[in-house]
Amino acid sequence: MIDPRFGHGLPVIAANRVPVKAVTDLWEAGETVEEIAYEFEMTPEQVDSLCHAVVRLAA
């Protein structure tokens, strides 16, 4: 979701308002999906789907 009230207008995850970039930065740095999921109170499947969607959009 993009909402100027959260994340300064940058994309955030609607459920917890965590910036998408925070998740993808950790993933690109080599953190496991499980570690990221735990840190942001998400499921590993949510993290995996998010990161792969961002990669597809960037391609």
Backbone bond lengths (Angstrom), bond angles and torsions (degrees), N, CA, C in turn:
res aa  C-N    CA-C-N  psi(-1)  N-CA   C-N-CA  omega(-1)  CA-C   N-CA-C  phi
1 M - - - 1.438 - - 1.517 107.52 -
2 I 1.303 115.85 145.69 1.461 121.14 173.83 1.521 106.73 -119.51
3 D 1.316 115.46 119.78 1.456 121.69 -178.79 1.524 106.90 -146.03
4 P 1.326 117.80 123.52 1.463 119.35 -177.51 1.528 114.37 -58.39
5 R 1.332 117.46 -18.70 1.463 119.85 178.94 1.516 112.60 -75.07
6 F 1.324 117.27 -19.77 1.464 122.10 -177.26 1.521 108.89 -127.52
7 G 1.299 117.43 132.65 1.452 121.79 174.99 1.514 114.19 68.75
8 H 1.321 117.43 20.86 1.462 121.75 177.66 1.519 112.03 55.30
9 G 1.316 117.16 35.89 1.454 121.74 178.02 1.515 114.74 83.81
10 L 1.336 117.47 0.50 1.459 120.90 176.44 1.531 108.77 -87.55
11 P 1.331 117.78 158.00 1.468 120.01 -179.54 1.530 112.30 -60.86
12 V 1.324 114.96 132.70 1.461 121.72 175.31 1.520 109.00 -128.73
13 I 1.305 116.10 161.42 1.458 121.68 176.13 1.517 107.13 -80.11
14 A 1.309 116.62 125.18 1.465 121.64 -173.52 1.533 112.38 -59.20
15 A 1.310 117.90 -39.30 1.463 121.39 -174.19 1.527 113.35 -67.52
16 N 1.340 117.38 -35.69 1.459 118.89 -174.88 1.533 113.44 -131.16
17 R 1.312 116.77 2.51 1.471 124.12 177.53 1.529 113.39 58.29
18 V 1.313 116.87 27.68 1.457 122.16 174.87 1.530 107.41 -81.18
19 P 1.327 117.41 133.86 1.464 118.93 177.29 1.532 111.24 -60.43
20 V 1.314 115.57 134.91 1.464 120.64 178.43 1.529 109.64 -56.81
21 K 1.315 116.95 -39.96 1.462 120.94 -178.94 1.529 112.12 -61.60
22 A 1.315 118.27 -33.62 1.470 120.74 178.08 1.528 110.61 -62.09
23 V 1.316 115.73 -40.83 1.471 120.43 179.42 1.521 110.35 -69.79
24 T 1.329 116.70 -49.65 1.466 119.40 -176.11 1.531 112.13 -68.19
25 D 1.332 117.32 -31.96 1.472 119.38 176.91 1.528 111.19 -62.67
26 L 1.324 116.68 -43.13 1.470 119.78 178.26 1.526 110.92 -65.08
27 W 1.321 115.77 -40.38 1.474 120.49 179.63 1.525 110.15 -63.29
28 E 1.332 116.88 -45.27 1.463 120.74 179.11 1.527 111.69 -66.11
29 A 1.325 117.47 -27.28 1.462 121.64 178.99 1.525 112.25 -78.35
30 G 1.337 116.90 -7.03 1.457 119.62 176.36 1.515 115.91 105.48
31 E 1.340 117.29 2.31 1.469 119.26 175.92 1.531 108.79 -64.58
32 T 1.306 116.37 147.84 1.457 119.12 178.40 1.524 109.94 -77.47
33 V 1.318 114.78 157.56 1.461 120.94 178.04 1.518 109.95 -59.43
34 E 1.305 116.88 -38.08 1.462 121.36 -179.69 1.525 111.84 -65.55
35 E 1.339 117.00 -41.18 1.464 120.78 179.10 1.526 111.22 -65.24
36 I 1.322 115.96 -42.58 1.462 120.52 179.38 1.520 110.15 -65.59
37 A 1.307 116.31 -43.64 1.464 120.83 179.76 1.523 110.71 -59.13
38 Y 1.306 116.53 -43.98 1.465 120.89 179.54 1.527 110.76 -63.08
39 E 1.322 116.17 -44.43 1.471 120.75 -176.77 1.529 112.43 -63.30
40 F 1.337 116.92 -36.64 1.459 120.22 -175.40 1.534 113.63 -107.98
41 E 1.328 116.29 14.53 1.471 121.59 178.59 1.532 111.53 53.93
42 M 1.326 114.74 52.24 1.462 122.68 177.50 1.519 107.34 -125.35
43 T 1.313 116.12 169.78 1.462 119.34 172.81 1.525 108.10 -88.71
44 P 1.319 117.32 153.95 1.468 119.08 175.94 1.534 112.10 -57.04
45 E 1.320 116.54 -34.52 1.466 120.37 179.44 1.531 111.04 -64.76
46 Q 1.327 117.58 -38.02 1.463 121.14 178.65 1.525 110.38 -65.37
47 V 1.315 116.15 -44.33 1.464 120.73 -179.97 1.524 109.95 -63.41
48 D 1.314 116.86 -45.78 1.461 121.49 -179.49 1.530 110.75 -61.08
49 S 1.312 116.78 -45.63 1.466 120.70 179.77 1.524 111.23 -63.16
50 L 1.316 116.44 -43.21 1.463 120.89 179.82 1.519 111.07 -61.45
51 C 1.318 116.74 -49.50 1.459 120.34 -176.99 1.525 111.90 -64.29
52 H 1.306 117.47 -40.67 1.460 119.88 178.15 1.524 111.98 -69.49
53 A 1.313 117.78 -33.95 1.472 120.33 176.55 1.523 110.30 -65.50
54 V 1.315 117.53 -40.38 1.463 121.53 179.52 1.534 109.77 -65.53
55 V 1.314 117.33 -39.94 1.470 121.04 178.82 1.534 108.99 -63.57
56 R 1.329 117.48 -42.79 1.479 120.36 179.61 1.521 110.48 -64.22
57 L 1.320 118.02 -39.89 1.472 120.53 179.63 1.522 111.70 -67.05
58 A 1.318 116.21 -34.75 1.469 120.20 -178.06 1.514 112.10 -75.47
59 A 1.324 116.65 -21.61 1.474 120.10 -176.39 1.498 113.28 -77.07
